[in-house]
Amino acid sequence: MLHQVQTNDNTIADVMEDIGRRAKAASGPLAIASPQTKTQALLAMADAVLADEDKILAANAIDLANAKQAELAESLVDRLKLDTQRIAGIAEGIRTIAELDDPVGAVIAAWERPNGLQIERVRTPLGVIGVIYESRPNVTADAGALCVKAGNAVILRGGSDSLNSSRAIHASLVRGLKQAGLPEDAIQLVPVADRAAVGAMLTGLSGAIDVIVPRGGKSLVARVQAEARVPVFAHLEGLCHIYVDQSADLEMAKSIVVNAKMRRTGICGAAETLLVDGAAAGTHLMPLLEALTEAGCEIRASAAVLKVFPALKPATEEDWSTEYLDAIISVALVDGISGAIAHIKRYSSHHTEAVIAEDSAVAERFFNEVDSAILLHNASTQFADGGEFGMGAEIGIATGKMHARGPVGVEQLTSFKYRVHGTGQTRP
C-alpha cells in the first residue's frame, strides 16, 4: 500500500514548501528544453506505463478494495478502476501528446510597425502548475504529460481514493523524465492525503505555483476559488444539457441522448438534463423516455412530462441543478429554443450543452446565445474531452472565461510574451 506520511500541519507545510522549491528549480531547465528532448521523455513515459502495468494494476487493486470498503458510489468506482485496456489508453494518450506540435516558442502573431520594429507574440510556459483532482488516476498521466509538453513543471495532488494508483503511474512518468535527462522534480506527486496539503498549494507555496487547476466536485472547486492566492483555471461541475428540437431526427436524437447519458455516467461530459421542445411532445418525448428507460436510466420528470408519463419520479427544484454522475437524468418540456436557452441560462454550469435539430436556424441561435465552454450540434455531450478534440488529453474542462476555456490542453497551458526586433530605433 502507498505509504501515508503522518504529519502535523507544520510538517505538511514544510513538505509542501520543499515540493514547491524543487518544482520551481525544475521548471527552469524544462522551459528551455528542446522539443526533441520533451518528446523523448514523453515516449519513454508511455513505454514505462506499459512496462509497469502489473505494478499499476496491483496498486489500483488496493484502491478498489478500499473503495469497496468505503462503499463508494459505483460511478466513482468506475472513475477509479484501471484495467489493461485503460492502461493502454493512458500510454496512447501520452504518445498522442508527444506527437503534438510543441507550443513553446510558437509565433501566435507577427507584425511590423511604421518605424520598422518587428513584433512577435510567442507562446511561453506558465512555469509551475498545481493540479488538484479527485478519483481519476489517469489524470496523473494526462496532467503530467501535458505540462511537460508545454514546458511546465507540475505538482499533482490526487484524491485519497486513488493515491496508490497515482503513485504507481507517477513512478513511470519520473522514469521517462530521467531517461530523457530532464529534471525528475518536474513532475511531483504530493505524498500526503491530508487536506492541509491542498491548503498549502492554494497559498502558492511562496510564489512557486503560477496557476492552480482544480478538477473535481463542487465543494473542491468552491474551496479553490475561495482560498486560492494564485490564478485558477476553474473546472466547475458538468451540469450538461441536451435540447431536442421539434426539427430533430428522432432516431438520431434517441441515439445521442442515450449515449450522452449512459455511455459513462460518471464523467463530467455526461448529460444530466434533457430538454424537449413542447411542440415535439407528441412525437419525440415518449420514444426518448422509453429509450432511456430501456437503457437502465432513472428519469426525474417535470410536471408537464409527468402528464405524458405519470409513472416517472417527479423532479424537484434541486434536480435541475444536480450533477448526478449516475444513471439518472432530469427531463423537462420547454417552449422551443427560447425555453431551452432560458432553462440552460438559469441552471447551467457553463460546461457543455448540445442541441439536436435539423433546423440550422435553431442550431445557430443555440450556438450564439448559450454561453458554455463547449457547444455541440447533433452530437453527444460525451465528446467534451480533450482527446476527442485532438489535444491528446486534457487537465480538465475550464468553465471560466480566462484564456483557458473548454478542454485545457498544451496550448492552454502556455502564456505568451512579445519579442521585438529593432535596427537601432529610439523613441522620440
Secondary structure, 3 states (H helix, E strand, C coil): CCCCCCCCHHHHHHHHHHHHHHHHHHHHHHHCCCHHHHHHHHHHHHHHHHHCHHHHHHHHHHHHHHHHHCCCCHHHHHHHCCCHHHHHHHHHHHHHHHHCCCCCCCEEEEEECCCCCEEEEEEEECCEEEEEECCCCHHHHHHHHHHHHCCCEEEEECCHHHHHHHHHHHHHHHHHHHHHCCCHHHEEECCCCCCHHHHHHHCCCCCCCCEEEEECCHHHHHHHHHHCCCCECCCCCCCEEEEECCCCCHHHHHHHHHHHHHCCCCCCCCEEEEEEEHHHHHHHHHHHHHHHHHCCCEEEECHHHHHHCCCCEECCHHHHHCCCCCCEEEEEEECHHHHHHHHHHHHCCCCEEEEECCCHHHHHHHHHHCCCCEEEECCCHHHCCCCCCCCCCCCCEECCCCCCCEECCCHHHEEEEEEEECCCCCCC
